[in-house]
Amino acid sequence: MDLLRNTVQPYDWGSRTLLPELMGVPPTGAPQAELWMGAHPTAPSRVFRGEVLTPLDRVVAEDPEGELGGVTVRRFGPRLPFLLKLLAADAPLSVQVHPDLAQAQAGFARENALGVPLDAPHRTYRDGQHKPEMIVALTPFRGLCGFRYPADTADLLDSLKVPALRPYIETLRTVPEPQALAEVFGAFLRPSADLLDAVAQALAVAVAGSEEAHIAAYDHIAQVCPGDPGLLSALMLRYVELTPGEALFLGAGVPHAYLSGLGVEIMASSDNVLRCGLTSKHVDTEELTRVVRFDAPPARVLTPREEEGEQVYPAPVDDFRLSRYLLHAGAPWRRVALDAPQIVLCANGTMTLSSSEESIDIGPGQAVYVPAGAEAGLEGVGMAFRATTGTAERLG
């Protein structure tokens, strides 16, 4: 087992206080948006092997069968297939979607053939993997997820009383759902400055006379990101609030944006993001519209289910599996033994991960990497999350 040394990503939308408060360290004054735990080559965790602090992706590459187990290597190749994060948002993230596996493979090959460098700012596909993800709220958490029903969006736009929105309202009310969403979303990707300004002003008026949480959320976006074309795209998305312990699963093609809060996020280990607004990063609207799913299913808010002594958050993918332990004094020793790699994260309290050879104490924000086949157990007081693959086989 290895205590992970992890990288904090200082994205500008990050909170300056949420991660330091969780970890019990002084704030730096800079945004601290994400703490990455895993072997993604952009910011791999580091572990001591011998006397050398070594990136986890290199450790895995040197002995994939020993680190990941045969099941994981056969299914995903010689790589850790999931990435675990603590995410702390204080401002809206970009409105974005992720590709499915076939789209990612095709896009990655296409940009490679064109000679686009992997680290180029205008590159869209950083790898050939899909990026399903799930966020579990540690604090009240707000976000946008998936399209609203066209009629609901039409009602929202109508309430703003902006004359220039009338053609889009008519489309949303009279055209079949997929076509209506595609037409209006496509038009909203390139709005005029006058329309953006009129909508922002209308939201400021609307929020003053409304107690609706979604109106306040859209107005906040307009205030924080003035003049950003992503505002109109955001108006088409469902507003979602998670209470601590609830989760949201996001599959391929689902437009979304997190707005605020602290959560544990797990995803397939990929960096493929297609953005359409609320960002200063590369926006590829043509590819985005090929990837977006133009339908309006309800948001997938999840609660954990009890399964053999742990609380499991169900997800319809096998790249990752996320579960939670609520530990208390006198609780039985929780056995952590799988034929798959694992990362155990302490979200609050203090706890010890023990094997026959060693013990590692961890506190809030600290995590331990457990290679496939390791016999270990967890005890203490607080809340822990365990990340592994959906194909993990239990030992014993």
C-alpha positions as CSV (number, residue, x, y, z in Angstrom):
1,M,0.0,0.0,0.0
2,D,1.1,3.6,-0.6
3,L,0.1,6.9,0.8
4,L,-0.6,9.1,-2.2
5,R,1.0,12.5,-2.8
6,N,-1.5,14.3,-5.0
7,T,-1.6,17.4,-7.1
8,V,-4.0,20.3,-6.6
9,Q,-5.3,21.9,-9.9
10,P,-5.6,25.7,-9.5
11,Y,-8.3,26.3,-12.1
12,D,-9.9,29.7,-11.9
13,W,-13.4,28.4,-11.0
14,G,-12.0,26.7,-7.9
15,S,-12.9,27.6,-4.3
16,R,-10.1,29.2,-2.2
17,T,-11.5,27.7,1.0
18,L,-13.3,24.4,0.6
19,L,-10.3,22.1,0.1
20,P,-8.2,23.8,2.7
21,E,-11.0,23.6,5.2
22,L,-11.5,19.9,4.5
23,M,-7.8,19.1,4.8
24,G,-7.2,21.3,7.8
25,V,-4.5,23.4,6.1
26,P,-4.2,27.2,5.7
27,P,-5.6,28.5,2.4
28,T,-3.0,29.8,-0.1
29,G,-5.2,32.6,-1.4
30,A,-5.3,31.0,-4.9
31,P,-8.1,28.9,-6.2
32,Q,-7.9,25.2,-5.3
33,A,-10.3,23.5,-7.7
34,E,-9.4,19.7,-7.9
35,L,-7.2,17.3,-6.0
36,W,-6.3,14.4,-8.4
37,M,-5.8,10.9,-7.2
38,G,-4.8,8.3,-9.7
39,A,-2.4,7.7,-12.6
40,H,-3.5,10.1,-15.3
41,P,-0.4,11.3,-17.0
42,T,-1.4,15.0,-16.8
43,A,-1.0,15.0,-13.0
44,P,-0.3,11.5,-11.6
45,S,-0.2,10.8,-7.9
46,R,3.2,10.0,-6.5
47,V,4.3,7.2,-4.2
48,F,7.5,6.2,-2.5
49,R,9.0,3.1,-4.0
50,G,12.2,2.5,-2.1
51,E,13.6,6.0,-1.4
52,V,12.3,7.5,-4.6
53,L,9.1,9.4,-5.0
54,T,7.7,7.9,-8.3
55,P,4.6,8.9,-10.4
56,L,1.9,6.2,-10.1
57,D,1.6,5.9,-13.9
58,R,5.2,4.8,-14.0
59,V,4.7,2.3,-11.2
60,V,1.8,0.8,-13.1
61,A,3.7,0.7,-16.4
62,E,6.6,-1.2,-14.8
63,D,4.4,-4.0,-13.5
64,P,0.8,-3.8,-14.7
65,E,-0.2,-7.3,-13.8
66,G,1.2,-6.9,-10.3
67,E,-0.4,-3.5,-9.7
68,L,-3.7,-3.9,-11.5
69,G,-4.4,-7.6,-11.5
70,G,-5.1,-9.8,-14.5
71,V,-8.8,-8.9,-14.8
72,T,-8.1,-5.2,-15.0
73,V,-5.3,-5.6,-17.5
74,R,-7.3,-7.8,-19.8
75,R,-10.3,-5.5,-19.7
76,F,-8.6,-2.1,-19.8
77,G,-5.0,-2.7,-20.8
78,P,-2.0,-1.8,-18.7
79,R,-3.4,1.4,-17.2
80,L,-5.4,2.5,-14.1
81,P,-8.8,3.0,-15.7
82,F,-10.3,5.4,-13.2
83,L,-9.4,8.8,-11.8
84,L,-10.6,10.0,-8.3
85,K,-10.9,13.7,-7.4
86,L,-12.0,16.1,-4.7
87,L,-13.7,18.9,-6.6
88,A,-14.3,22.3,-5.0
89,A,-16.3,24.8,-7.1
90,D,-16.9,28.4,-6.3
91,A,-17.8,29.6,-9.8
92,P,-19.4,27.9,-12.8
93,L,-17.4,25.3,-14.7
94,S,-17.6,25.3,-18.5
95,V,-20.8,24.0,-20.1
96,Q,-19.4,20.7,-21.5
97,V,-19.9,17.2,-22.8
98,H,-17.8,14.1,-23.1
99,P,-17.6,11.7,-26.0
100,D,-18.5,8.0,-26.0
101,L,-15.7,5.5,-26.7
102,A,-16.1,5.3,-30.4
103,Q,-16.2,9.1,-30.8
104,A,-13.1,9.5,-28.6
105,Q,-11.1,6.9,-30.6
106,A,-12.1,8.4,-33.9
107,G,-11.4,12.0,-32.7
108,F,-8.1,11.1,-31.2
109,A,-6.9,9.3,-34.4
110,R,-8.1,12.1,-36.5
111,E,-6.2,14.8,-34.6
112,N,-3.1,12.5,-34.5
113,A,-3.2,12.2,-38.3
114,L,-3.4,15.9,-38.6
115,G,-0.3,16.3,-36.4
116,V,-2.0,18.3,-33.7
117,P,0.3,18.2,-30.6
118,L,-1.2,16.5,-27.5
119,D,-0.6,19.6,-25.4
120,A,-1.9,22.1,-28.0
121,P,-4.5,24.5,-26.6
122,H,-6.7,23.9,-29.7
123,R,-6.6,20.1,-29.3
124,T,-10.0,18.6,-28.6
125,Y,-9.2,14.9,-28.0
126,R,-6.3,14.3,-25.6
127,D,-6.7,10.5,-25.6
128,G,-8.8,7.7,-27.0
129,Q,-11.0,7.1,-24.0
130,H,-14.5,8.0,-23.0
131,K,-15.2,9.9,-19.8
132,P,-18.3,8.9,-17.9
133,E,-18.2,10.5,-14.5
134,M,-20.0,10.7,-11.1
135,I,-20.0,13.4,-8.4
136,V,-21.0,12.7,-4.8
137,A,-21.8,15.8,-2.8
138,L,-19.9,16.4,0.5
139,T,-21.6,19.8,0.9
140,P,-24.8,21.2,-0.7
141,F,-23.9,21.0,-4.4
142,R,-25.4,22.8,-7.4
143,G,-25.1,22.1,-11.0
144,L,-26.7,21.9,-14.5
145,C,-27.2,18.5,-16.0
146,G,-28.9,17.5,-19.3
147,F,-31.5,19.4,-21.3
148,R,-34.7,20.6,-19.8
149,Y,-37.8,19.5,-21.6
150,P,-38.3,21.9,-24.6
151,A,-41.6,23.1,-23.2
152,D,-40.0,24.0,-19.8
153,T,-37.2,25.9,-21.5
154,A,-39.8,27.7,-23.6
155,D,-41.7,28.8,-20.5
156,L,-38.4,30.0,-18.9
157,L,-37.4,32.0,-21.9
158,D,-40.9,33.4,-22.2
159,S,-40.8,34.6,-18.6
160,L,-37.8,36.7,-19.4
161,K,-39.8,38.8,-21.9
162,V,-37.0,39.3,-24.4
163,P,-38.5,39.9,-27.8
164,A,-35.5,38.4,-29.7
165,L,-36.1,35.0,-27.9
166,R,-39.6,34.6,-29.5
167,P,-38.5,32.5,-32.5
168,Y,-36.6,30.1,-30.3
169,I,-39.6,29.8,-28.0
170,E,-41.8,29.0,-30.9
171,T,-39.4,26.3,-32.1
172,L,-39.3,24.7,-28.6
173,R,-43.1,24.6,-28.4
174,T,-43.9,23.3,-31.9
175,V,-41.0,21.3,-33.3
176,P,-40.3,17.6,-32.2
177,E,-38.0,17.4,-29.2
178,P,-34.7,16.3,-30.7
179,Q,-35.0,18.7,-33.6
180,A,-36.1,21.6,-31.4
181,L,-33.2,21.0,-29.0
182,A,-30.7,20.8,-31.8
183,E,-31.9,23.9,-33.6
184,V,-32.1,26.1,-30.5
185,F,-28.9,24.8,-29.0
186,G,-27.0,25.3,-32.3
187,A,-28.3,28.9,-32.5
188,F,-27.4,29.6,-28.9
189,L,-23.8,28.6,-29.5
190,R,-23.2,31.8,-31.4
191,P,-25.5,34.5,-30.0
192,S,-25.2,38.2,-30.7
193,A,-23.8,40.5,-28.0
194,D,-27.1,42.4,-28.0
195,L,-29.1,39.2,-27.2
196,L,-26.7,38.2,-24.5
197,D,-26.9,41.6,-22.9
198,A,-30.7,41.6,-23.1
199,V,-31.0,38.1,-21.5
200,A,-28.5,39.1,-18.7
201,Q,-30.6,42.2,-17.9
202,A,-33.8,40.2,-18.0
203,L,-32.4,37.7,-15.5
204,A,-31.3,40.5,-13.2
205,V,-34.9,41.7,-13.2
206,A,-36.4,38.2,-12.9
207,V,-34.2,37.2,-9.9
208,A,-35.3,40.3,-7.9
209,G,-38.9,39.1,-8.1
210,S,-38.5,35.3,-7.8
211,E,-37.5,32.8,-5.2
212,E,-36.9,30.1,-7.7
213,A,-33.4,28.6,-7.2
214,H,-32.8,28.0,-10.9
215,I,-33.5,31.7,-11.7
216,A,-30.9,32.7,-9.1
217,A,-28.4,30.2,-10.6
218,Y,-28.8,31.5,-14.1
219,D,-28.5,35.1,-12.9
220,H,-25.3,34.1,-11.0
221,I,-23.8,32.7,-14.2
222,A,-24.7,36.0,-16.0
223,Q,-23.0,38.0,-13.3
224,V,-19.9,35.9,-13.0
225,C,-19.4,35.3,-16.7
226,P,-20.6,38.6,-18.3
227,G,-20.9,38.4,-22.1
228,D,-20.1,34.7,-22.3
229,P,-22.1,32.9,-24.9
230,G,-22.5,29.9,-22.6
231,L,-25.2,31.7,-20.7
232,L,-27.8,30.8,-23.3
233,S,-26.7,27.2,-23.5
234,A,-27.0,27.1,-19.7
235,L,-30.6,28.2,-19.8
236,M,-31.5,25.0,-21.7
237,L,-30.0,22.8,-19.0
238,R,-31.8,21.4,-15.9
239,Y,-30.8,22.9,-12.6
240,V,-29.9,20.2,-10.0
241,E,-29.2,20.5,-6.3
242,L,-27.6,17.6,-4.4
243,T,-27.7,17.3,-0.6
244,P,-24.6,15.7,1.0
245,G,-24.4,12.0,0.2
246,E,-26.4,12.3,-3.1
247,A,-24.7,11.7,-6.4
248,L,-25.1,12.6,-10.0
249,F,-24.0,10.3,-12.9
250,L,-23.1,11.8,-16.3
251,G,-22.8,9.7,-19.3
252,A,-21.5,10.4,-22.8
253,G,-23.2,13.3,-24.7
254,V,-24.9,14.8,-21.7
255,P,-24.3,18.6,-21.5
256,H,-23.5,19.8,-18.0
257,A,-21.8,22.3,-15.8
258,Y,-21.1,22.3,-12.1
259,L,-21.8,25.6,-10.3
260,S,-20.7,25.4,-6.7
261,G,-19.9,23.0,-3.8
262,L,-17.5,20.3,-2.7
263,G,-17.7,16.7,-3.8
264,V,-15.9,13.5,-4.5
265,E,-15.7,12.9,-8.3
266,I,-14.8,9.7,-10.0
267,M,-14.5,9.2,-13.8
268,A,-12.9,7.1,-16.4
269,S,-9.3,8.2,-16.7
270,S,-9.6,10.6,-19.6
271,D,-9.1,14.3,-20.4
272,N,-11.6,14.5,-23.3
273,V,-13.8,17.6,-22.8
274,L,-15.8,19.5,-25.4
275,R,-16.8,22.9,-24.2
276,C,-19.4,25.3,-25.5
277,G,-19.2,28.2,-23.1
278,L,-18.4,29.7,-19.6
279,T,-14.7,29.1,-20.3
280,S,-11.6,30.7,-21.7
281,K,-10.4,27.3,-23.1
282,H,-10.8,26.0,-26.6
283,V,-14.4,25.7,-27.9
284,D,-15.1,23.4,-30.8
285,T,-18.7,23.9,-31.6
286,E,-18.8,21.8,-34.7
287,E,-17.5,18.7,-32.9
288,L,-19.6,19.5,-29.8
289,T,-22.8,19.3,-31.8
290,R,-21.8,15.9,-33.2
291,V,-21.3,14.6,-29.7
292,V,-24.3,16.1,-27.8
293,R,-27.3,13.9,-27.1
294,F,-30.4,16.0,-28.1
295,D,-32.9,14.4,-25.7
296,A,-34.2,15.3,-22.3
297,P,-34.1,12.4,-19.9
298,P,-34.4,13.2,-16.2
299,A,-31.2,13.9,-14.3
300,R,-29.8,10.7,-12.7
301,V,-29.6,11.7,-9.0
302,L,-28.4,8.6,-7.1
303,T,-28.3,7.5,-3.4
304,P,-26.1,4.7,-2.3
305,R,-27.3,1.1,-1.7
306,E,-26.1,-1.2,1.0
307,E,-23.9,-4.0,-0.3
308,E,-21.9,-6.3,1.9
309,G,-21.1,-3.7,4.6
310,E,-20.5,-0.7,2.3
311,Q,-22.6,1.9,0.6
312,V,-22.3,1.6,-3.2
313,Y,-23.2,4.3,-5.7
314,P,-24.5,2.4,-8.8
315,A,-23.1,3.4,-12.1
316,P,-23.8,1.8,-15.5
317,V,-20.1,1.5,-16.5
318,D,-17.2,-0.8,-15.4
319,D,-14.4,1.7,-15.6
320,F,-15.1,2.6,-12.0
321,R,-17.0,1.6,-8.9
322,L,-17.4,4.0,-6.0
323,S,-18.5,3.1,-2.5
324,R,-18.6,4.8,0.9
325,Y,-17.9,3.6,4.5
326,L,-19.4,5.4,7.5
327,L,-17.0,4.4,10.3
328,H,-17.6,4.7,14.0
329,A,-15.9,3.7,17.2
330,G,-16.3,0.0,17.9
331,A,-17.4,-0.8,14.3
332,P,-15.9,-4.0,12.8
333,W,-12.7,-3.9,10.9
334,R,-13.7,-3.3,7.2
335,R,-11.9,-5.8,4.9
336,V,-10.4,-4.2,1.8
337,A,-9.4,-7.0,-0.5
338,L,-10.0,-7.1,-4.3
339,D,-8.4,-8.5,-7.3
340,A,-8.2,-5.0,-8.7
341,P,-6.5,-1.7,-7.8
342,Q,-8.1,0.5,-5.2
343,I,-7.8,4.1,-3.8
344,V,-9.2,4.7,-0.3
345,L,-9.9,8.3,0.5
346,C,-10.7,9.8,3.9
347,A,-13.3,12.5,3.5
348,N,-13.6,13.3,7.3
349,G,-12.4,11.9,10.6
350,T,-9.3,9.8,11.1
351,M,-8.7,6.2,10.1
352,T,-6.1,3.5,9.6
353,L,-5.6,1.2,6.7
354,S,-3.8,-2.0,7.9
355,S,-2.2,-5.1,6.3
356,S,-0.2,-7.8,7.9
357,E,3.0,-5.8,7.0
358,E,2.1,-2.2,7.6
359,S,-0.4,0.4,8.8
360,I,-1.1,3.8,7.2
361,D,-3.0,6.5,9.1
362,I,-5.0,9.0,7.0
363,G,-7.0,12.1,7.7
364,P,-9.3,14.3,5.6
365,G,-8.2,14.7,2.0
366,Q,-5.6,11.9,2.3
367,A,-5.7,8.7,0.2
368,V,-4.0,5.4,0.0
369,Y,-3.4,3.3,-3.1
370,V,-4.0,-0.4,-2.7
371,P,-2.6,-2.7,-5.5
372,A,-4.6,-5.7,-6.7
373,G,-4.6,-8.6,-4.4
374,A,-3.5,-6.8,-1.3
375,E,-5.0,-8.0,2.0
376,A,-5.9,-4.9,4.1
377,G,-8.6,-3.6,6.4
378,L,-10.0,-0.2,7.4
379,E,-11.0,1.1,10.8
380,G,-11.5,4.4,12.5
381,V,-14.1,7.2,12.8
382,G,-15.4,9.2,9.9
383,M,-16.3,8.8,6.3
384,A,-14.2,7.1,3.6
385,F,-14.6,6.5,-0.1
386,R,-13.3,3.5,-1.9
387,A,-12.7,3.7,-5.7
388,T,-12.0,0.6,-7.8
389,T,-13.1,-0.9,-11.1
390,G,-16.6,-2.2,-11.9
391,T,-15.0,-5.5,-12.8
392,A,-13.3,-6.1,-9.4
393,E,-13.4,-9.6,-8.1
394,R,-13.5,-10.1,-4.4
395,L,-10.9,-12.3,-2.7
396,G,-11.7,-14.9,-0.2
